[in-house]
Structure formats: C-alpha cells, structure tokens
Amino acid sequence: MKAWVVAFAAVAAIGGIAGCGDGSVVTGGSPGASAPATAPADGDPAPGGGNGPGSPSTVAAPATTNPGRDAANVDARDFQQGDKYYFQSPTGNIMCGFVNEGTFGTGCQLEHVSVVPAELPDCGTRANRAVAADITGSKAEFLCLNQGVFVGSPLGPVTPGNNKGGGKVLEYGQTLIVRGVACTSTQAGVRCDSGGHGFFIAADRQQLF
C-alpha cells in the first residue's frame, strides 16, 4: 500500500519530548490539565463546531504507564486484515492500524479535529488532510496524511450505507497488542505505546511521549 506524508512530520525528539515519558503536551493547554466531567467521547468536537483548530485542549493528559504483556483483553485475530491489524474508536472518529510497512509502524488518524498540533499548523484546516500520529520502534511523530494509511477496509459488503473503512471497533476499556505495541481505547481518545514511547490522539488533544 502506497501512502505519502504530504506535510510536516514532527519527530518526538523535538523540544526534548522523545524518551522523556513525562506526559509533556505538544499542543494547546497546559500539561496535566484536568479533564471536565463531561469530556466528549473520543475527544470528538462538540456539536455546533466546538473548539476551532488551535484552540486550547480540554482533555487531561493520559498516564504514560506502559501496559504489560498481559494487558490485552481482545484477540488480535479479530482485528486482522491480511498481514495488518486495524481498529476504530466507538465514535468512528479515530482510525488506527498496525501497518509496519515502509516508513509506517503503528498509527492513528483523525477524521475530524478541533485542535491541531503546533507542528502541523495547516493540516487540520485543509481539505483531504488528516492529522495522524505514528510510532515506529522508539520514535513517535505527528504526520499529516492525504490517504487512509491507518484505515482498514469496511466491514462487510461495500454499499452506499457501508463504505466507510476503519476496521472493527475497539470498545472503551479494551487494549489490543500486536508485535509488542499496545493500543488502548478510552472515552478521551486512543493511546498507543511500545516500551513507554508512543502517542495519545483525540480530536481535541494530541500528545507524544
């Protein structure tokens, strides 16, 4: 599968983020800000527009405790498509894939975004551009994509009402582990890491650690 990164790629080493594992926030808002009790699921933009791109984030930074080898509570085979594995969040706004092809490792991309990482200032406001995050080995980075790099095939026959890809839903509280990379679905967003390095991604916050 060919896919091209068409904008900036912000490597985790920028600003001393790589390897620190301290939950440093790389977009709007202060590190460790408290999440409101009514935080939208998956960090989805609120109806009526919500925050505009670049607005302060309202979701708390996730914990950076690396899930153990036994943390998986779903069978990876249920998410397998060929030699790759795909899932989407319950809202369908976050689509992720364990790709391991070319320069891509494990990553997630957003269908809709309300806050864009500072490293990708134009990504969320341009047509056919998706804010994404990827981890390959110990390197985590932001990407701006023009294709569905981390989007699985639609489930079932493709019809006018079922033509959106994304793969099987990873329900809130579920953790999928493939080749040592763990991704967990939460109401705040999706967190993926390998050996303590990785990313958190949602419509209103994106973080590398």
C-alpha positions as CSV (number, residue, x, y, z in Angstrom):
1,M,0.0,0.0,0.0
2,K,1.5,3.3,-1.1
3,A,0.8,6.3,1.1
4,W,2.5,9.6,1.2
5,V,3.1,12.1,4.0
6,V,2.2,15.4,2.5
7,A,3.0,17.9,5.2
8,F,5.2,18.2,8.3
9,A,6.4,15.2,10.4
10,A,7.1,16.3,13.9
11,V,9.6,13.8,15.4
12,A,9.3,13.2,19.1
13,A,12.8,14.4,19.7
14,I,11.6,18.0,19.0
15,G,11.6,20.0,22.2
16,G,13.2,17.2,24.2
17,I,10.0,15.2,24.1
18,A,11.5,11.9,22.9
19,G,12.1,9.4,25.6
20,C,11.1,11.7,28.4
21,G,7.8,9.9,29.2
22,D,6.7,12.8,31.3
23,G,3.4,13.5,29.6
24,S,4.6,16.7,28.0
25,V,1.7,18.2,26.0
26,V,2.7,19.2,22.5
27,T,-0.5,21.1,21.6
28,G,-2.7,23.7,23.3
29,G,-3.4,23.6,27.0
30,S,-1.2,23.1,30.0
31,P,0.4,19.7,30.8
32,G,-1.7,17.7,33.1
33,A,-4.8,19.9,32.9
34,S,-7.8,18.4,34.5
35,A,-10.5,17.0,32.2
36,P,-14.0,18.2,32.6
37,A,-16.5,15.7,34.0
38,T,-18.4,15.8,30.7
39,A,-15.5,15.4,28.3
40,P,-16.8,14.3,24.9
41,A,-16.1,10.7,24.0
42,D,-13.0,10.2,21.8
43,G,-12.3,13.9,22.2
44,D,-14.9,14.4,19.4
45,P,-15.7,18.0,18.5
46,A,-18.8,19.2,20.3
47,P,-22.0,19.6,18.2
48,G,-22.0,23.1,16.6
49,G,-18.3,23.3,16.0
50,G,-16.7,23.0,19.4
51,N,-13.2,24.4,19.7
52,G,-11.6,25.6,16.5
53,P,-8.3,24.3,15.2
54,G,-5.5,25.6,17.5
55,S,-7.9,26.2,20.5
56,P,-6.8,25.1,23.9
57,S,-7.3,21.4,24.7
58,T,-9.8,20.3,27.3
59,V,-8.7,16.7,27.8
60,A,-6.3,15.6,30.6
61,A,-3.0,14.2,29.5
62,P,-3.1,10.4,29.7
63,A,-1.0,8.3,32.1
64,T,2.2,7.0,30.5
65,T,2.3,3.7,32.3
66,N,3.2,1.1,29.7
67,P,0.6,-1.7,29.6
68,G,2.1,-5.1,30.5
69,R,2.4,-8.1,28.2
70,D,-0.8,-9.5,29.6
71,A,-2.8,-6.2,29.3
72,A,-4.5,-7.2,26.1
73,N,-8.2,-8.1,26.6
74,V,-9.1,-8.7,23.0
75,D,-7.9,-11.2,20.5
76,A,-5.7,-9.6,17.8
77,R,-7.0,-12.0,15.2
78,D,-10.4,-10.4,15.4
79,F,-8.8,-7.2,14.0
80,Q,-6.6,-8.7,11.4
81,Q,-6.9,-7.8,7.7
82,G,-4.2,-9.7,5.7
83,D,-0.9,-9.1,7.4
84,K,-2.1,-5.9,9.1
85,Y,-4.4,-5.1,12.0
86,Y,-6.9,-2.2,12.1
87,F,-9.5,-0.8,14.5
88,Q,-11.5,2.3,15.0
89,S,-12.9,4.1,18.1
90,P,-16.6,3.7,19.0
91,T,-17.4,7.1,17.5
92,G,-15.5,6.3,14.3
93,N,-13.5,9.5,14.5
94,I,-10.2,7.7,15.3
95,M,-8.9,5.1,12.9
96,C,-5.8,3.1,13.7
97,G,-3.6,0.4,12.1
98,F,-0.7,-1.8,13.0
99,V,0.8,-1.3,9.5
100,N,4.6,-2.0,9.7
101,E,5.1,-1.1,6.1
102,G,7.6,1.3,4.6
103,T,8.2,4.2,7.0
104,F,5.0,3.5,8.9
105,G,4.7,1.5,12.1
106,T,1.6,1.7,14.3
107,G,-0.5,4.8,14.0
108,C,-3.9,6.5,14.2
109,Q,-5.5,9.3,12.1
110,L,-8.5,11.5,12.8
111,E,-11.5,12.0,10.6
112,H,-12.4,15.3,12.3
113,V,-10.2,17.5,14.5
114,S,-10.8,20.5,16.7
115,V,-7.2,21.1,17.9
116,V,-4.2,20.7,15.6
117,P,-0.6,20.0,16.9
118,A,1.5,23.1,16.6
119,E,3.9,21.1,14.4
120,L,1.1,20.7,11.8
121,P,-0.4,24.2,11.6
122,D,-2.2,23.8,8.3
123,C,-3.1,20.1,8.4
124,G,-6.5,20.2,10.1
125,T,-7.8,23.1,8.1
126,R,-7.0,21.8,4.6
127,A,-9.3,19.5,2.6
128,N,-8.3,15.9,2.4
129,R,-5.7,16.2,5.1
130,A,-5.7,14.0,8.2
131,V,-3.9,14.7,11.5
132,A,-2.2,11.5,12.5
133,A,0.4,10.1,14.9
134,D,2.7,7.1,14.4
135,I,5.2,5.1,16.4
136,T,8.0,3.1,14.8
137,G,10.4,1.5,17.3
138,S,11.0,4.2,19.9
139,K,10.3,7.1,17.6
140,A,6.9,8.8,17.8
141,E,5.9,11.5,15.4
142,F,3.0,13.5,14.1
143,L,2.0,13.2,10.4
144,C,-0.3,15.0,8.0
145,L,-1.7,12.4,5.6
146,N,-3.6,12.6,2.3
147,Q,-4.6,8.9,2.3
148,G,-6.1,6.4,4.7
149,V,-2.7,5.0,5.8
150,F,-4.1,3.6,9.1
151,V,-7.7,3.0,7.9
152,G,-8.8,-0.6,7.5
153,S,-11.3,-1.9,4.9
154,P,-15.0,-1.5,5.5
155,L,-16.6,-4.4,7.4
156,G,-19.0,-6.4,5.3
157,P,-20.1,-5.7,1.7
158,V,-19.4,-2.1,0.5
159,T,-22.8,-0.4,-0.1
160,P,-23.9,3.2,-0.2
161,G,-24.6,2.9,3.5
162,N,-21.5,1.0,4.4
163,N,-18.5,2.4,2.5
164,K,-16.5,3.8,5.4
165,G,-13.4,1.9,6.4
166,G,-11.8,1.7,9.8
167,G,-12.0,-1.9,10.8
168,K,-13.6,-3.5,13.9
169,V,-14.5,-1.2,16.8
170,L,-12.1,-1.3,19.8
171,E,-14.5,-0.6,22.6
172,Y,-13.7,1.8,25.5
173,G,-11.5,0.0,28.0
174,Q,-10.2,-2.5,25.5
175,T,-6.5,-3.0,24.8
176,L,-5.1,-4.5,21.6
177,I,-1.5,-5.6,21.5
178,V,0.3,-6.5,18.2
179,R,4.0,-7.1,17.9
180,G,4.7,-5.5,21.3
181,V,2.7,-2.3,20.6
182,A,-0.3,-1.8,22.9
183,C,-3.2,0.5,21.9
184,T,-6.0,1.3,24.4
185,S,-9.3,2.8,23.6
186,T,-10.7,5.3,26.2
187,Q,-13.5,7.8,26.2
188,A,-10.9,10.6,26.0
189,G,-9.1,9.1,23.0
190,V,-6.7,6.3,21.9
191,R,-3.2,5.7,23.4
192,C,-0.6,3.6,21.7
193,D,2.8,2.8,23.1
194,S,5.8,0.5,22.9
195,G,8.3,0.3,25.7
196,G,7.0,3.6,27.2
197,H,7.2,5.6,24.0
198,G,4.2,6.4,21.9
199,F,1.3,8.8,21.5
200,F,-2.2,9.8,22.6
201,I,-4.6,11.1,20.0
202,A,-8.1,12.6,20.1
203,A,-9.9,15.3,18.2
204,D,-9.1,17.9,20.9
205,R,-5.6,16.8,22.1
206,Q,-2.6,15.0,20.6
207,Q,0.5,14.1,22.6
208,L,3.8,12.4,22.0
209,F,5.8,10.8,24.8
